[in-house]
Amino acid sequence: MTETMRAITYYGDHDVRFEERPKPQIIDPTDAIVRVTKTTICGTDLGIYKGKNPEIEATALEKTGEWNGRILGHEGIGIVEQVGDSVTNIKVGDKVIISCISRCGSCDNCQKQLYAHCRNGGGWIMGYMIDGTQAEYVRTPFADNSLYKLPEDLNEDVAVFLSDALPTGHEIGVQRGQVAPGKDVLIVGAGPVGMGALLTAQFYSPASIIVADMNENRLEMAKAMGATHVVNPAKEDLQAVIAEVTAGRGVDTAIEAVGLPATWDMCAASVKEGGNVAVVGVHGKPVEMELQKLWIRNLTITTGLVSANTTGMLLKAVQNTAVPIENLATHHFTWDEFEKAWDVFINADEHKSMKVIIDAA
């Protein structure tokens, strides 16, 4: 049996390679080794590719004194090949969903379900501080807490989105935005995370879901996936549409799913008194928050990194819904088509791509 595997490895700014890497080994007794059957390329991977996370290399050099690249990826499903001596809930042969967040389950933050900030070496580490899922095999820390058994009857294209895309949109957008029955919701940004918010918001039966984006193809997808209204702010007056839908009041919840000052401004201007602005987009630049105008409207503004504390609930919800979650997967590739997969994801507008899945051959 070969001791190597194929993997997608980040070496630095705009330097990602498809290469042979050593297979991962059990390090801690709470680890499992999973043979990956499906993984994805995520917007976070794209940010790393563009050099936005130099701390990856810096941390590796600080800890080990050497830099051998980082296997990307934090979304995936697969089959358990090996488990550590302390793993009790997961066994060899189990089909599993790999959470993007690893958690010890015992530290003070984990006790509060703030798994993103696990203090015992967990949190968002996969494809970031440790090697990730864009490989034929992956080591998953804290396997009992960070793997979910995959039901046989669940569409695997849906299952892979339970790693990150759906929990992120749900927890940071829908839950923190307090989406509820009869509420009016605005989602600015119809990329994968915005779509994750759109899909999971429908579990709460809001009165309306307005999706704003400047990509007409993505607006068409949003409409097909459950948006009640779609708006291209480059062609239409967003505030006029919101006023028409909400009888001039503004939305109850605005979910910012892009990460730009302009999209923050759109959301802040769209919410009625007592409403919520939930920031899901990853911001790389400061925004101007006009507190002198916002405080008097009694707004609640939230941000956050997904903790994947609702993955179990979402796993049950997606098995009993007609919401077309599988439509997030617009393109499928095999490992041998790695370069094409990345090209399609990087040039999403040209290829009309949303989520790109890489399947085991």
KENU-588789 format. One record per atom (N, C-alpha, C): residue in three letters; x, y, z. Coordinates in steps of 0.02 Angstrom, whole numbers, padded with zeros to 5 digits, always signed. Example, Ala and Ser with C-alpha at 12.3 -4.5 7.8 and 13.67 -1.06 7.14 Angstrom:
BEGIN
ala+00660-00284+00390 ala+00615-00225+00390 ala+00660-00165+00390 ser+00642-00112+00354 ser+00684-00053+00357 ser+00645+00002+00394 
***
This chain:
BEGIN
met+00043-00060+00000 met+00000+00000+00000 met+00044+00062+00000 thr+00027+00111-00044 thr+00067+00171-00049 thr+00061+00213+00015 glu+00115+00247+00032 glu+00116+00289+00091 glu+00106+00363+00074 thr+00089+00376+00012 thr+00077+00445-00009 thr+00006+00453-00035 met-00014+00515-00045 met-00081+00531-00069 met-00077+00594-00111 arg-00129+00605-00150 arg-00134+00667-00188 arg-00166+00721-00144 ala-00140+00783-00151 ala-00165+00838-00110 ala-00154+00905-00145 ile-00193+00954-00124 ile-00187+01022-00148 ile-00153+01063-00094 thr-00094+01087-00107 thr-00052+01118-00056 thr-00037+01191-00071 tyr-00046+01232-00020 tyr-00030+01304-00025 tyr+00042+01314-00001 tyr+00081+01350-00042 tyr+00150+01365-00024 tyr+00164+01440-00015 gly+00117+01481-00034 gly+00126+01553-00027 gly+00080+01590-00075 asp+00086+01655-00076 asp+00042+01698-00116 asp+00036+01673-00188 his-00025+01654-00208 his-00040+01630-00276 his+00001+01568-00295 asp+00020+01529-00246 asp+00060+01468-00259 asp+00026+01408-00227 val-00017+01375-00267 val-00052+01314-00245 val-00033+01258-00293 arg-00014+01201-00266 arg+00011+01146-00308 arg-00028+01081-00294 phe-00035+01042-00346 phe-00064+00975-00341 phe-00006+00927-00340 glu+00002+00890-00285 glu+00063+00851-00277 glu+00051+00789-00234 glu+00101+00747-00232 glu+00101+00689-00187 glu+00126+00711-00118 arg+00088+00693-00067 arg+00107+00709+00002 arg+00105+00646+00044 pro+00141+00643+00099 pro+00135+00585+00144 pro+00064+00580+00173 lys+00040+00519+00179 lys-00025+00509+00211 lys-00021+00531+00284 pro-00075+00559+00311 pro-00074+00579+00382 pro-00074+00519+00428 gln-00047+00529+00487 gln-00045+00477+00538 gln-00081+00501+00602 ile-00103+00453+00642 ile-00131+00470+00707 ile-00076+00503+00750 ile-00091+00561+00778 ile-00045+00596+00822 ile-00068+00592+00894 asp-00132+00609+00905 asp-00162+00607+00972 asp-00213+00551+00975 pro-00225+00524+01034 pro-00272+00468+01040 pro-00344+00487+01023 thr-00359+00552+01018 thr-00426+00575+00999 thr-00434+00586+00924 asp-00381+00571+00886 asp-00382+00581+00813 asp-00419+00526+00776 ala-00440+00542+00715 ala-00460+00491+00666 ala-00429+00509+00599 ile-00419+00458+00558 ile-00397+00468+00489 ile-00456+00452+00444 val-00475+00499+00401 val-00533+00491+00357 val-00510+00491+00284 arg-00534+00442+00247 arg-00523+00442+00174 arg-00576+00487+00143 val-00555+00541+00112 val-00601+00592+00088 val-00633+00569+00022 thr-00700+00572+00020 thr-00736+00554-00041 thr-00763+00615-00077 lys-00775+00669-00042 lys-00794+00733-00073 lys-00764+00789-00032 thr-00739+00840-00066 thr-00718+00901-00034 thr-00737+00959-00078 thr-00726+01019-00054 thr-00744+01079-00093 thr-00688+01129-00091 ile-00695+01179-00134 ile-00653+01239-00130 ile-00697+01294-00101 cys-00672+01328-00051 cys-00712+01378-00015 cys-00682+01448-00027 gly-00723+01499-00015 gly-00698+01567-00021 gly-00639+01581+00025 thr-00638+01547+00083 thr-00581+01555+00128 thr-00518+01527+00098 asp-00523+01471+00062 asp-00465+01443+00027 asp-00439+01493-00025 leu-00486+01526-00058 leu-00467+01575-00109 leu-00431+01634-00077 gly-00453+01655-00018 gly-00418+01708+00017 gly-00347+01688+00036 ile-00339+01626+00060 ile-00272+01601+00076 ile-00229+01600+00013 tyr-00257+01575-00042 tyr-00221+01573-00106 tyr-00195+01642-00126 lys-00235+01694-00112 lys-00217+01762-00131 lys-00170+01795-00080 gly-00147+01757-00031 gly-00097+01783+00016 gly-00125+01821+00075 lys-00189+01812+00090 lys-00220+01851+00144 lys-00204+01823+00214 asn-00173+01764+00217 asn-00160+01732+00282 asn-00087+01712+00289 pro-00041+01760+00289 pro+00030+01743+00296 pro+00046+01711+00363 glu+00001+01717+00411 glu+00012+01686+00477 glu+00017+01610+00473 ile-00010+01581+00419 ile-00006+01508+00412 ile+00068+01487+00409 glu+00106+01518+00366 glu+00177+01502+00360 glu+00215+01524+00423 ala+00199+01583+00448 ala+00234+01610+00507 ala+00225+01564+00567 thr+00165+01538+00577 thr+00151+01495+00634 thr+00188+01429+00626 ala+00190+01401+00565 ala+00225+01339+00553 ala+00300+01347+00568 leu+00328+01402+00546 leu+00400+01415+00558 leu+00413+01423+00633 glu+00367+01456+00667 glu+00376+01467+00739 glu+00374+01401+00778 lys+00329+01356+00757 lys+00319+01294+00793 lys+00371+01240+00777 thr+00389+01236+00713 thr+00432+01181+00691 thr+00498+01203+00661 gly+00503+01266+00643 gly+00565+01290+00612 gly+00569+01276+00538 glu+00515+01247+00509 glu+00517+01233+00437 glu+00447+01244+00407 trp+00447+01255+00341 trp+00384+01268+00306 trp+00381+01220+00246 asn+00333+01174+00250 asn+00324+01124+00196 asn+00257+01132+00161 gly+00228+01191+00168 gly+00163+01203+00136 gly+00106+01180+00181 arg+00045+01197+00161 arg-00014+01178+00199 arg-00067+01151+00151 ile-00090+01090+00164 ile-00145+01063+00126 ile-00208+01101+00143 leu-00242+01127+00093 leu-00301+01169+00103 leu-00364+01127+00115 gly-00418+01162+00131 gly-00483+01131+00135 gly-00508+01118+00205 his-00573+01133+00216 his-00604+01121+00281 his-00676+01096+00273 glu-00695+01078+00212 glu-00760+01047+00201 glu-00750+00978+00170 gly-00788+00929+00193 gly-00780+00863+00162 gly-00821+00810+00196 ile-00830+00756+00160 ile-00858+00695+00188 ile-00812+00638+00169 gly-00817+00582+00206 gly-00773+00526+00190 gly-00788+00465+00233 ile-00742+00419+00232 ile-00749+00355+00268 ile-00691+00348+00316 val-00707+00333+00378 val-00655+00327+00430 val-00611+00266+00417 glu-00545+00278+00415 glu-00497+00226+00401 glu-00461+00202+00464 gln-00454+00247+00513 gln-00417+00231+00573 gln-00439+00278+00629 val-00440+00253+00691 val-00458+00296+00747 val-00406+00287+00803 gly-00398+00341+00843 gly-00354+00337+00900 gly-00384+00298+00957 asp-00343+00281+01006 asp-00365+00238+01061 asp-00421+00269+01104 ser-00427+00335+01103 ser-00477+00368+01146 ser-00543+00383+01109 val-00546+00366+01045 val-00607+00380+01006 val-00658+00325+01020 thr-00718+00344+01041 thr-00769+00295+01060 thr-00833+00299+01019 asn-00850+00358+00993 asn-00913+00366+00957 asn-00908+00352+00883 ile-00848+00354+00857 ile-00835+00344+00785 ile-00794+00281+00777 lys-00811+00242+00726 lys-00773+00180+00715 lys-00751+00175+00643 val-00702+00132+00631 val-00677+00120+00563 val-00735+00097+00519 gly-00740+00127+00460 gly-00793+00110+00413 gly-00851+00157+00413 asp-00856+00199+00465 asp-00911+00248+00468 asp-00904+00299+00412 lys-00961+00315+00380 lys-00964+00371+00333 lys-00978+00434+00374 val-00937+00486+00364 val-00942+00544+00409 val-00940+00610+00371 ile-00969+00660+00404 ile-00962+00730+00383 ile-00907+00760+00427 ile-00860+00795+00396 ile-00804+00825+00432 ile-00821+00897+00447 ser-00826+00915+00510 ser-00841+00984+00528 ser-00781+01029+00515 cys-00796+01091+00493 cys-00742+01139+00483 cys-00711+01162+00548 ile-00745+01149+00604 ile-00722+01169+00670 ile-00706+01107+00712 ser-00645+01104+00737 ser-00625+01049+00782 ser-00634+01072+00853 arg-00659+01029+00897 arg-00673+01051+00965 arg-00657+00997+01016 cys-00625+01018+01070 cys-00608+00971+01123 cys-00670+00951+01162 gly-00718+00998+01170 gly-00779+00984+01206 gly-00775+00995+01281 ser-00716+01010+01308 ser-00709+01015+01381 ser-00685+01083+01406 cys-00654+01124+01365 cys-00630+01189+01389 cys-00688+01236+01402 asp-00675+01293+01433 asp-00729+01338+01451 asp-00767+01365+01391 asn-00732+01378+01336 asn-00766+01402+01277 asn-00809+01347+01245 cys-00784+01287+01243 cys-00824+01232+01216 cys-00886+01219+01260 gln-00879+01228+01325 gln-00936+01220+01369 gln-00991+01271+01354 lys-00972+01327+01325 lys-01020+01378+01305 lys-01041+01371+01232 gln-01021+01316+01200 gln-01033+01303+01129 gln-00998+01354+01084 leu-00946+01386+01110 leu-00906+01432+01071 leu-00847+01394+01042 tyr-00864+01344+01002 tyr-00814+01297+00978 tyr-00761+01329+00933 ala-00778+01384+00901 ala-00730+01419+00859 ala-00669+01441+00898 his-00678+01448+00965 his-00623+01472+01007 his-00603+01420+01058 cys-00606+01357+01038 cys-00582+01302+01081 cys-00512+01318+01105 arg-00501+01310+01169 arg-00436+01330+01198 arg-00386+01273+01204 asn-00405+01214+01179 asn-00360+01157+01183 asn-00335+01135+01114 gly-00325+01185+01071 gly-00297+01169+01005 gly-00349+01155+00952 gly-00411+01172+00966 gly-00464+01163+00915 gly-00481+01229+00881 gly-00545+01236+00863 gly-00567+01295+00826 gly-00559+01283+00751 trp-00555+01338+00713 trp-00543+01331+00641 trp-00467+01321+00632 ile-00448+01259+00627 ile-00377+01243+00616 ile-00367+01204+00551 met-00417+01167+00529 met-00410+01124+00471 met-00403+01164+00406 gly-00351+01149+00369 gly-00336+01187+00308 gly-00309+01256+00323 tyr-00290+01266+00386 tyr-00266+01332+00409 tyr-00203+01322+00452 met-00213+01296+00512 met-00156+01282+00556 met-00133+01209+00552 ile-00176+01165+00525 ile-00156+01096+00512 ile-00180+01079+00442 asp-00155+01024+00413 asp-00175+01004+00346 asp-00249+00988+00343 gly-00280+01005+00285 gly-00352+01001+00278 gly-00377+00947+00232 thr-00437+00958+00207 thr-00476+00906+00173 thr-00465+00901+00098 gln-00427+00946+00068 gln-00416+00942-00004 gln-00358+00892-00018 ala-00372+00832+00003 ala-00324+00777-00003 ala-00362+00712-00001 glu-00329+00658-00018 glu-00363+00593-00018 glu-00374+00567+00053 tyr-00334+00592+00101 tyr-00343+00573+00171 tyr-00332+00635+00214 val-00366+00637+00272 val-00357+00693+00318 val-00358+00668+00390 arg-00316+00698+00431 arg-00318+00685+00504 arg-00367+00734+00535 thr-00415+00707+00573 thr-00465+00749+00606 thr-00456+00746+00681 pro-00435+00801+00713 pro-00428+00801+00786 pro-00497+00797+00821 phe-00496+00774+00883 phe-00558+00771+00923 phe-00615+00738+00884 ala-00601+00679+00857 ala-00646+00647+00810 ala-00716+00636+00839 asp-00721+00619+00902 asp-00787+00607+00931 asp-00831+00668+00930 asn-00801+00727+00934 asn-00839+00789+00936 asn-00843+00825+00869 ser-00800+00807+00822 ser-00792+00846+00761 ser-00812+00808+00697 leu-00836+00747+00704 leu-00861+00709+00648 leu-00934+00691+00661 tyr-00974+00691+00608 tyr-01045+00673+00613 tyr-01059+00614+00566 lys-01092+00564+00593 lys-01109+00507+00551 lys-01157+00528+00496 leu-01141+00507+00435 leu-01179+00526+00376 leu-01236+00477+00363 pro-01299+00500+00367 pro-01355+00455+00353 pro-01352+00428+00282 glu-01369+00365+00274 glu-01365+00333+00208 glu-01409+00367+00156 asp-01466+00394+00177 asp-01513+00422+00129 asp-01503+00496+00115 leu-01451+00527+00143 leu-01439+00598+00132 leu-01397+00610+00070 asn-01421+00654+00026 asn-01384+00673-00034 asn-01314+00697-00014 glu-01263+00667-00042 glu-01195+00683-00021 glu-01173+00753-00041 asp-01204+00780-00094 asp-01189+00849-00112 asp-01217+00897-00059 val-01270+00878-00027 val-01297+00918+00029 val-01253+00908+00091 ala-01234+00846+00103 ala-01195+00829+00163 ala-01130+00869+00167 val-01096+00877+00111 val-01031+00911+00113 val-01039+00984+00133 phe-01097+01014+00119 phe-01108+01084+00138 phe-01122+01091+00213 leu-01135+01036+00247 leu-01143+01038+00320 leu-01076+01047+00356 ser-01022+01041+00320 ser-00956+01053+00350 ser-00949+01126+00369 asp-00971+01172+00324 asp-00957+01243+00335 asp-01011+01289+00306 ala-01026+01283+00241 ala-01067+01333+00207 ala-01135+01343+00240 leu-01168+01288+00258 leu-01234+01295+00290 leu-01229+01318+00363 pro-01186+01288+00405 pro-01179+01314+00473 pro-01159+01388+00477 thr-01115+01409+00432 thr-01093+01479+00434 thr-01151+01526+00418 gly-01186+01514+00362 gly-01243+01556+00345 gly-01296+01555+00398 his-01307+01496+00428 his-01359+01488+00478 his-01341+01522+00544 glu-01283+01506+00571 glu-01266+01532+00637 glu-01250+01606+00638 ile-01208+01628+00591 ile-01186+01697+00592 ile-01235+01744+00558 gly-01271+01718+00510 gly-01321+01759+00475 gly-01391+01753+00503 val-01419+01692+00499 val-01489+01682+00516 val-01501+01685+00592 gln-01463+01647+00630 gln-01474+01647+00703 gln-01456+01714+00735 arg-01397+01740+00721 arg-01378+01803+00751 arg-01420+01861+00725 gly-01445+01854+00665 gly-01490+01905+00638 gly-01562+01898+00662 gln-01575+01846+00702 gln-01640+01835+00733 gln-01696+01831+00680 val-01681+01794+00627 val-01733+01780+00577 val-01788+01739+00611 ala-01850+01757+00597 ala-01907+01724+00630 ala-01968+01727+00585 pro-02019+01687+00601 pro-02080+01688+00559 pro-02109+01758+00552 gly-02127+01776+00490 gly-02158+01840+00477 gly-02110+01898+00470 lys-02046+01887+00478 lys-01997+01942+00473 lys-01977+01954+00401 asp-01953+02014+00388 asp-01926+02032+00322 asp-01850+02031+00326 val-01819+01998+00277 val-01747+01985+00279 val-01715+02010+00214 leu-01659+02044+00221 leu-01616+02063+00165 leu-01551+02026+00169 ile-01529+01995+00115 ile-01463+01964+00111 ile-01425+01999+00056 val-01370+02031+00074 val-01328+02066+00025 val-01268+02021+00010 gly-01267+01995-00051 gly-01215+01949-00072 gly-01243+01879-00084 ala-01243+01858-00147 ala-01270+01793-00165 ala-01216+01744-00183 gly-01160+01747-00147 gly-01109+01696-00154 gly-01126+01636-00111 pro-01081+01589-00103 pro-01096+01528-00065 pro-01121+01540+00007 val-01091+01588+00043 val-01112+01601+00111 val-01180+01635+00112 gly-01190+01683+00067 gly-01256+01715+00063 gly-01310+01665+00044 met-01293+01618+00000 met-01341+01566-00018 met-01354+01519+00041 gly-01302+01506+00081 gly-01312+01466+00141 gly-01361+01499+00188 ala-01356+01566+00194 ala-01404+01603+00235 ala-01474+01601+00205 leu-01478+01609+00139 leu-01543+01606+00105 leu-01577+01538+00116 leu-01540+01485+00108 leu-01569+01418+00114 leu-01591+01403+00185 thr-01549+01419+00233 thr-01566+01402+00303 thr-01616+01451+00333 ala-01621+01512+00307 ala-01672+01559+00331 ala-01742+01533+00318 gln-01749+01493+00266 gln-01815+01467+00249 gln-01842+01418+00300 phe-01798+01390+00342 phe-01821+01346+00396 phe-01862+01385+00447 tyr-01857+01452+00447 tyr-01890+01494+00497 tyr-01951+01531+00470 ser-01970+01520+00408 ser-02031+01549+00377 ser-02035+01625+00382 pro-01984+01661+00360 pro-01991+01734+00358 pro-02042+01755+00306 ala-02068+01817+00313 ala-02117+01842+00265 ala-02086+01854+00197 ser-02026+01881+00196 ser-01992+01895+00133 ser-01917+01886+00142 ile-01884+01867+00087 ile-01811+01864+00085 ile-01790+01900+00021 ile-01760+01959+00029 ile-01736+01998-00027 ile-01661+01985-00034 val-01639+01966-00093 val-01568+01953-00105 val-01542+02004-00154 ala-01487+02038-00135 ala-01456+02089-00177 ala-01387+02066-00199 asp-01373+02072-00262 asp-01308+02055-00290 asp-01303+02088-00359 met-01243+02099-00384 met-01235+02129-00450 met-01221+02077-00504 asn-01224+02013-00485 asn-01214+01959-00533 asn-01283+01930-00551 glu-01304+01940-00614 glu-01371+01919-00634 glu-01381+01844-00629 asn-01328+01805-00644 asn-01334+01732-00639 asn-01347+01711-00567 arg-01312+01743-00521 arg-01322+01725-00451 arg-01391+01747-00426 leu-01416+01802-00452 leu-01484+01822-00434 leu-01535+01772-00460 glu-01524+01747-00519 glu-01569+01695-00545 glu-01567+01633-00501 met-01507+01613-00479 met-01501+01556-00434 met-01536+01570-00367 ala-01529+01631-00342 ala-01560+01648-00278 ala-01636+01643-00284 lys-01663+01666-00339 lys-01736+01662-00349 lys-01758+01589-00351 ala-01718+01547-00386 ala-01736+01476-00391 ala-01728+01441-00323 met-01686+01468-00279 met-01673+01436-00215 met-01717+01463-00158 gly-01764+01508-00175 gly-01812+01528-00124 gly-01817+01602-00108 ala-01777+01645-00139 ala-01783+01717-00127 ala-01851+01741-00152 thr-01884+01783-00114 thr-01948+01810-00137 thr-01938+01869-00184 his-01882+01904-00176 his-01865+01961-00218 his-01790+01962-00230 val-01769+01981-00290 val-01697+01989-00304 val-01686+02058-00334 val-01629+02088-00317 val-01614+02157-00337 val-01542+02162-00358 asn-01530+02194-00414 asn-01463+02212-00436 asn-01454+02286-00420 pro-01416+02304-00367 pro-01410+02374-00347 pro-01378+02418-00400 ala-01344+02388-00449 ala-01314+02427-00503 ala-01367+02449-00553 lys-01424+02416-00552 lys-01477+02431-00601 lys-01542+02455-00569 glu-01551+02439-00505 glu-01614+02455-00471 glu-01599+02492-00406 asp-01649+02528-00382 asp-01644+02562-00318 asp-01662+02513-00263 leu-01611+02488-00227 leu-01622+02438-00175 leu-01670+02464-00122 gln-01660+02526-00100 gln-01702+02553-00047 gln-01775+02560-00069 ala-01786+02574-00133 ala-01854+02578-00159 ala-01888+02510-00157 val-01851+02458-00175 val-01878+02390-00173 val-01895+02371-00101 ile-01849+02385-00054 ile-01860+02369+00016 ile-01922+02406+00042 ala-01928+02470+00023 ala-01986+02509+00046 ala-02051+02480+00020 glu-02050+02457-00042 glu-02110+02427-00071 glu-02129+02362-00035 val-02079+02321-00021 val-02092+02256+00010 val-02114+02263+00082 thr-02086+02313+00117 thr-02098+02319+00190 thr-02144+02377+00208 ala-02180+02403+00160 ala-02225+02460+00172 ala-02188+02520+00202 gly-02127+02530+00178 gly-02087+02587+00198 gly-02051+02581+00263 arg-02054+02523+00296 arg-02025+02516+00363 arg-01951+02497+00362 gly-01929+02460+00313 gly-01862+02430+00316 gly-01866+02358+00339 val-01812+02321+00328 val-01812+02250+00346 val-01798+02240+00420 asp-01819+02183+00446 asp-01804+02165+00515 asp-01732+02143+00523 thr-01707+02108+00471 thr-01639+02080+00473 thr-01603+02094+00408 ala-01542+02119+00412 ala-01499+02125+00353 ala-01437+02082+00365 ile-01424+02038+00319 ile-01366+01993+00324 ile-01314+02015+00272 glu-01256+02037+00296 glu-01203+02061+00252 glu-01156+02003+00238 ala-01156+01979+00175 ala-01120+01918+00158 ala-01068+01929+00104 val-01038+01988+00102 val-00987+02003+00053 val-00921+02021+00086 gly-00923+02071+00131 gly-00862+02092+00165 gly-00831+02154+00136 leu-00872+02201+00112 leu-00848+02264+00084 leu-00882+02323+00120 pro-00848+02381+00123 pro-00880+02439+00153 pro-00947+02457+00121 ala-00951+02450+00055 ala-01013+02469+00020 ala-01071+02423+00039 thr-01058+02359+00048 thr-01112+02313+00067 thr-01132+02321+00140 trp-01084+02339+00182 trp-01101+02358+00251 trp-01149+02418+00251 asp-01133+02468+00210 asp-01175+02528+00207 asp-01245+02511+00185 met-01251+02467+00135 met-01317+02446+00112 met-01358+02416+00168 cys-01327+02373+00207 cys-01363+02339+00261 cys-01382+02387+00316 ala-01335+02430+00336 ala-01349+02478+00390 ala-01406+02525+00371 ala-01413+02540+00307 ala-01464+02586+00285 ala-01532+02553+00275 ser-01534+02487+00279 ser-01595+02451+00259 ser-01637+02425+00317 val-01610+02428+00377 val-01643+02397+00435 val-01687+02447+00472 lys-01746+02425+00491 lys-01791+02469+00528 lys-01771+02471+00602 glu-01803+02514+00639 glu-01788+02522+00710 glu-01798+02455+00746 gly-01750+02440+00791 gly-01754+02377+00828 gly-01731+02316+00789 gly-01703+02328+00729 gly-01684+02272+00686 gly-01613+02248+00699 asn-01592+02201+00657 asn-01527+02168+00665 asn-01486+02172+00601 val-01422+02187+00608 val-01374+02181+00553 val-01325+02126+00572 ala-01325+02073+00534 ala-01281+02016+00548 ala-01226+02015+00495 val-01165+02024+00516 val-01108+02027+00470 val-01076+01958+00464 val-01084+01927+00406 val-01055+01861+00392 val-00993+01869+00347 gly-00993+01919+00304 gly-00937+01929+00258 gly-00873+01942+00296 val-00817+01918+00268 val-00751+01929+00298 val-00724+01995+00272 his-00716+02042+00317 his-00694+02109+00297 his-00618+02115+00302 gly-00588+02142+00249 gly-00516+02153+00248 gly-00497+02225+00257 lys-00547+02270+00258 lys-00535+02341+00266 lys-00584+02369+00318 pro-00566+02425+00349 pro-00613+02456+00397 pro-00676+02480+00362 val-00730+02482+00399 val-00792+02512+00375 val-00807+02573+00418 glu-00846+02618+00390 glu-00866+02677+00428 glu-00934+02662+00461 met-00933+02656+00526 met-00994+02642+00564 met-01018+02708+00595 glu-01071+02734+00568 glu-01096+02799+00589 glu-01140+02791+00651 leu-01107+02782+00708 leu-01144+02770+00770 leu-01192+02827+00787 gln-01174+02888+00766 gln-01218+02945+00780 gln-01286+02939+00747 lys-01290+02895+00695 lys-01353+02883+00662 lys-01384+02816+00682 leu-01342+02769+00703 leu-01366+02701+00716 leu-01395+02692+00786 trp-01366+02725+00836 trp-01385+02711+00906 trp-01458+02725+00919 ile-01484+02778+00888 ile-01552+02799+00903 ile-01604+02751+00873 arg-01581+02707+00828 arg-01627+02659+00796 arg-01629+02593+00834 asn-01593+02588+00888 asn-01593+02527+00930 asn-01575+02465+00890 leu-01523+02470+00850 leu-01503+02414+00808 leu-01458+02366+00847 thr-01460+02303+00829 thr-01413+02253+00855 thr-01367+02233+00797 ile-01303+02240+00808 ile-01253+02224+00756 ile-01210+02167+00781 thr-01205+02114+00742 thr-01167+02055+00763 thr-01117+02035+00709 thr-01064+02002+00732 thr-01015+01973+00687 thr-00998+01903+00714 gly-00954+01868+00681 gly-00932+01805+00712 gly-00900+01757+00664 leu-00864+01710+00693 leu-00836+01653+00659 leu-00879+01593+00677 val-00898+01554+00628 val-00942+01497+00640 val-00913+01450+00693 ser-00956+01426+00738 ser-00935+01377+00788 ser-00960+01307+00771 ala-01002+01302+00719 ala-01031+01237+00700 ala-01067+01204+00758 asn-01100+01245+00799 asn-01138+01217+00855 asn-01209+01199+00835 thr-01228+01212+00772 thr-01295+01193+00749 thr-01292+01139+00694 thr-01233+01110+00684 thr-01226+01061+00631 thr-01272+01001+00641 gly-01277+00977+00703 gly-01321+00921+00717 gly-01394+00936+00702 met-01416+00996+00719 met-01485+01016+00704 met-01496+01022+00629 leu-01447+01053+00594 leu-01454+01060+00522 leu-01453+00992+00487 leu-01415+00945+00514 leu-01413+00878+00485 leu-01482+00847+00484 lys-01520+00858+00537 lys-01589+00833+00539 lys-01634+00873+00493 ala-01625+00939+00492 ala-01669+00983+00453 ala-01663+00969+00378 val-01602+00958+00354 val-01594+00950+00282 val-01621+00883+00257 gln-01634+00836+00303 gln-01663+00772+00282 gln-01738+00777+00272 asn-01767+00832+00295 asn-01840+00838+00293 asn-01861+00905+00264 thr-01831+00923+00208 thr-01848+00987+00177 thr-01849+00982+00102 ala-01889+01025+00071 ala-01891+01029-00002 ala-01847+01086-00027 val-01813+01122+00019 val-01769+01176-00001 val-01712+01146-00043 pro-01699+01174-00103 pro-01653+01142-00150 pro-01579+01154-00135 ile-01557+01128-00078 ile-01489+01140-00055 ile-01437+01110-00104 glu-01454+01054-00135 glu-01406+01021-00180 glu-01388+01066-00239 asn-01428+01117-00254 asn-01414+01160-00311 asn-01354+01206-00299 leu-01331+01209-00237 leu-01269+01246-00224 leu-01210+01216-00262 ala-01212+01151-00274 ala-01157+01117-00309 ala-01167+01127-00384 thr-01133+01176-00412 thr-01140+01190-00483 thr-01090+01153-00527 his-01034+01132-00497 his-00982+01099-00537 his-00951+01042-00497 his-00936+00987-00531 his-00902+00929-00502 his-00838+00914-00542 phe-00785+00897-00506 phe-00722+00879-00538 phe-00691+00820-00500 thr-00644+00787-00532 thr-00605+00735-00499 thr-00538+00764-00479 trp-00499+00725-00441 trp-00433+00749-00420 trp-00390+00768-00480 asp-00395+00730-00533 asp-00353+00743-00592 asp-00371+00808-00626 glu-00430+00836-00609 glu-00452+00899-00640 glu-00442+00958-00592 phe-00393+00951-00548 phe-00381+01002-00496 phe-00374+01072-00525 glu-00333+01080-00577 glu-00320+01147-00604 glu-00384+01177-00633 lys-00423+01136-00666 lys-00486+01161-00694 lys-00534+01180-00638 ala-00537+01141-00585 ala-00581+01156-00529 ala-00564+01224-00499 trp-00500+01237-00489 trp-00480+01301-00460 trp-00495+01358-00509 asp-00484+01348-00573 asp-00498+01400-00623 asp-00572+01417-00622 val-00615+01366-00618 val-00687+01378-00618 val-00708+01416-00556 phe-00679+01400-00499 phe-00698+01434-00437 phe-00670+01505-00435 ile-00608+01514-00456 ile-00577+01581-00455 ile-00615+01628-00503 asn-00634+01602-00561 asn-00670+01641-00612 asn-00744+01623-00612 ala-00774+01632-00553 ala-00843+01609-00543 ala-00892+01644-00590 asp-00883+01709-00603 asp-00930+01744-00647 asp-00929+01716-00717 glu-00868+01702-00741 glu-00861+01676-00809 glu-00893+01607-00816 his-00885+01565-00765 his-00908+01496-00769 his-00976+01485-00736 lys-01005+01538-00709 lys-01069+01533-00674 lys-01067+01480-00620 ser-01014+01483-00580 ser-01005+01432-00528 ser-01026+01460-00460 met-01046+01414-00417 met-01063+01431-00348 met-01017+01391-00303 lys-01033+01327-00291 lys-00988+01283-00252 lys-00960+01230-00299 val-00894+01222-00295 val-00858+01173-00335 val-00841+01114-00291 ile-00861+01054-00312 ile-00848+00993-00274 ile-00796+00951-00310 ile-00748+00925-00272 ile-00699+00878-00298 ile-00716+00809-00270 asp-00730+00762-00316 asp-00750+00694-00297 asp-00691+00646-00304 ala-00688+00598-00259 ala-00638+00545-00266 ala-00652+00507-00330 ala-00599+00486-00364 ala-00608+00450-00427 ala-00640+00382-00414 
***
